[in-house]
Amino acid sequence: MNKLSKGLIVSGLGVALLLGTGGSLALWNVSAQSEAGSINTGDLNLVVAPTGQTWEIQTGPATWAPIADIADFKMVPGDVVRLTQPMNVTLVGDNMKASLTVDTEAAVVSGDATAADLFTVNTSFLAPDVAGVQLPVQTPGTNVWNFSEQVLGGTQTFKQQITFDFSAAASDRVGSVSKVDLSKTNFVLEQVAL
């Protein structure tokens, strides 16, 4: 048997062994990376400013006077006071929808146990002094405010106004020498599912 025949037999035997043991022959292949880019996520955040709050007392149907120090101010039945609270709202996302709830239920009234029923709380929003910023819309009858889209520029400083109305119907010293701890007021910003 010549050398060429011997080589073909050995080569054929190697192929048979390779196929018989589950192996495969290497064929041409190629790989390439996608140039599709990246997916980026948005953001949601709320920062209630520790300074910059202002307090006012209503002096007429549409007039208010500043209160120098709320800690020294003593409400009487019929008074309406207003807190203006700056807050930075961050909403970023093409399909972003969110709600902001002002929760005053946890505010602690100490002194007269029935005084809590004498206070009515209402909220409103002031727009930033920036063109094109959309104000949130209030859910009627609640202290929930709804953002229907992301905030222009990602983050804006809104001003939340909260009014506290001490009912003029209070009688027999109900609610006297009481204290409302407003540090328990919570602002909750949540994404709303589509």
URMO-V859389 format. One record per residue. NEAR is the number of other ideal C-beta (glycine too) atoms within 10 Angstrom. Layout:
near=NEAR
near=NEAR
This chain:
near=6
near=6
near=7
near=8
near=9
near=10
near=10
near=10
near=11
near=9
near=10
near=10
near=10
near=10
near=11
near=10
near=10
near=12
near=11
near=8
near=7
near=6
near=10
near=7
near=7
near=6
near=5
near=4
near=5
near=4
near=4
near=5
near=5
near=5
near=5
near=6
near=6
near=4
near=5
near=7
near=6
near=14
near=13
near=17
near=12
near=16
near=14
near=14
near=12
near=7
near=5
near=11
near=14
near=15
near=17
near=18
near=16
near=16
near=10
near=7
near=5
near=6
near=9
near=17
near=9
near=8
near=16
near=8
near=7
near=15
near=7
near=7
near=12
near=7
near=18
near=10
near=15
near=12
near=15
near=17
near=18
near=18
near=18
near=16
near=19
near=18
near=18
near=14
near=24
near=18
near=24
near=16
near=16
near=7
near=9
near=18
near=16
near=22
near=17
near=23
near=15
near=19
near=14
near=17
near=10
near=10
near=17
near=11
near=17
near=11
near=12
near=17
near=10
near=12
near=20
near=14
near=13
near=19
near=18
near=11
near=17
near=15
near=20
near=15
near=16
near=13
near=13
near=17
near=7
near=11
near=7
near=7
near=14
near=13
near=13
near=20
near=13
near=16
near=12
near=6
near=6
near=11
near=19
near=18
near=22
near=13
near=22
near=11
near=13
near=20
near=23
near=14
near=12
near=14
near=14
near=17
near=16
near=21
near=17
near=21
near=16
near=19
near=16
near=19
near=17
near=20
near=16
near=12
near=9
near=19
near=9
near=6
near=9
near=16
near=23
near=13
near=10
near=18
near=11
near=21
near=11
near=16
near=8
near=12
near=18
near=12
near=18
near=11
near=19
near=13
near=15
near=11
near=5
near=6
